[in-house]
Amino acid sequence: MNLYETDAEFMERFERFAFTEIVNENGMKLDDETRYMSILASLIGCQGVDAYKVIVAKALDSGLSPMVIKEIVYQSVDYLGMGRVWPFLVATNVVMEAKGIELPLLDSTRAKQGRLGMTKQERLEKSASDEAETTGAGEDAAEEKKLAEQAGIFEEHMKEVWKDSHINKWLKENYFGNDYPGSRLPLAKRELVTFCFLFSQGGCDMQVVAHAKGNMKIGNDKELLMRVISQSLPYIGYPRCLNAVNCVNEAERQMKQE
């Protein structure tokens, strides 16, 4: 169904708000890459798969890398579960194929590292070997490096949290480990899209506050987080955006007390 035919006036108002007014609001502007990454992550979080198809096409047309888009989708599984992410992975592939993008995407970096086609154990061993060559560290170097990274962003107890339960152990092995080795997203962008996954799905206030703090600790300041929330508003609505603003303010308050 073509909404531009059945609901032309409404769609004209919505597009003017989403693509002109918000994008150009003084103090709320973002570069195209960050804006599209944030919106795509927010659409996954709020389960807006039909709108996602439209925006992912626009993102590709604007020059956003197909590999970056895939990494956003892959990363979202840890925060939303494959049951909710599956339709977005399918939608991503459908849009990319329609635009003539050959799948699977060739990740030249991973190919050069010899990681493509490996089993999980082979990837773990390869990561440990690569880390040992560069740092002299042992087999758990890659996981420990990621845990140390997270401890620096959040709290020192992150290094030991995996010992609390089997679920935390899975978190260590899958997210901090090497099921998805060599993310194409730098740390700051990974934390920013994580923030979007959380505030856009709702019901995660504690995690939103924690990741707002984590973002601010690595240089994604309050102003950037506010811009990201604002650019997501047409897709997730006022209640979740206002709640996200409250979480950012709470994160700032807690950081001042630390």
C-alpha positions, -999 to 999 in steps of 0.1 A, spaced: 0 0 0 13 34 -10 8 58 20 17 87 -3 -15 80 -22 -39 69 6 -27 95 32 -9 121 12 -16 151 34 -6 132 66 26 119 50 36 154 38 32 168 73 52 139 88 80 141 63 83 179 67 86 173 105 110 143 104 132 153 74 132 191 75 122 206 109 140 181 132 170 176 110 176 214 108 166 224 143 192 247 158 214 229 183 200 195 174 218 188 141 238 156 135 261 146 107 243 122 83 262 91 94 255 95 131 219 106 124 211 75 103 229 51 126 209 65 156 176 64 138 182 28 125 191 16 160 160 33 174 137 18 148 151 -17 157 145 -9 194 109 2 189 102 -26 164 94 -3 135 103 -26 107 83 -10 80 97 24 87 132 8 90 129 -4 54 123 31 42 151 47 63 177 20 56 172 27 19 177 65 26 207 57 47 223 37 19 215 65 -6 232 90 17 264 69 17 262 50 50 283 18 46 263 -15 42 288 -31 66 280 -5 93 243 -11 89 248 -49 92 269 -43 124 241 -23 139 217 -51 133 241 -78 146 248 -58 177 211 -53 185 206 -91 190 222 -89 225 198 -61 235 166 -72 219 170 -109 212 170 -127 178 132 -131 180 128 -93 176 158 -87 154 152 -114 128 127 -93 107 152 -65 106 180 -87 93 157 -100 66 146 -65 58 182 -52 56 191 -80 31 160 -74 10 167 -36 7 204 -42 0 197 -68 -27 171 -44 -43 199 -18 -45 223 -42 -62 245 -48 -32 260 -83 -33 254 -105 -3 271 -118 18 291 -86 22 328 -91 19 345 -79 50 380 -75 37 394 -69 72 381 -102 85 391 -120 53 427 -107 57 427 -118 93 416 -153 82 384 -153 103 357 -159 77 343 -195 77 357 -203 111 340 -221 139 335 -203 173 364 -222 188 386 -214 158 377 -177 161 385 -177 198 419 -193 192 426 -169 163 418 -139 184 439 -152 213 468 -158 189 465 -124 173 464 -107 207 494 -128 219 514 -117 189 508 -80 195 508 -79 233 523 -111 246 490 -119 263 475 -153 268 445 -171 254 418 -150 272 434 -117 260 406 -107 236 378 -112 262 398 -96 290 405 -66 268 368 -61 261 360 -66 298 386 -40 308 372 -17 282 337 -20 297 351 -16 332 366 17 321 333 28 307 311 16 336 324 2 369 353 -19 379 330 -48 389 323 -54 352 355 -75 352 340 -100 376 303 -97 369 304 -128 346 310 -150 377 276 -141 392 254 -164 370 253 -185 339 236 -157 321 264 -133 329 288 -160 317 270 -161 284 272 -123 283 310 -125 287 314 -152 261 291 -138 235 291 -100 238 325 -94 254 340 -125 237 344 -133 201 311 -146 186 311 -113 166 349 -106 164 363 -74 150 333 -51 150 334 -25 122 320 1 147 344 21 169 337 21 206 320 55 207 296 45 179 289 11 195 280 28 228 258 53 210 237 28 191 234 7 223 220 38 240 195 40 211 185 3 214 177 8 251 158 41 252 137 33 221 124 -1 234 112 13 268 112 -4 302 150 -2 305 155 29 326 182 15 347 202 4 316 195 37 298 210 56 328 240 33 329 247 36 292 241 73 292 269 75 318 290 52 298 286 73 267 295 105 285 326 89 300 340 82 265 332 115 250 296 112 238 286 142 258 251 151 271 246 175 241 252 147 216 228 123 235 201 150 235 206 154 197 203 117 191 171 114 212 156 144 193 164 129 159 147 97 170 115 114 182 94 111 150 99 73 150 95 64 187 72 91 200 73 117 228 69 95 258 100 74 252 120 104 242 110 124 273 118 94 294 152 92 277 159 128 285 151 122 321 175 92 321 203 114 306 197 140 333 198 114 360 230 100 346 245 135 347 234 140 383 249 107 393 282 115 376 285 148 395 281 129 428 308 103 420 
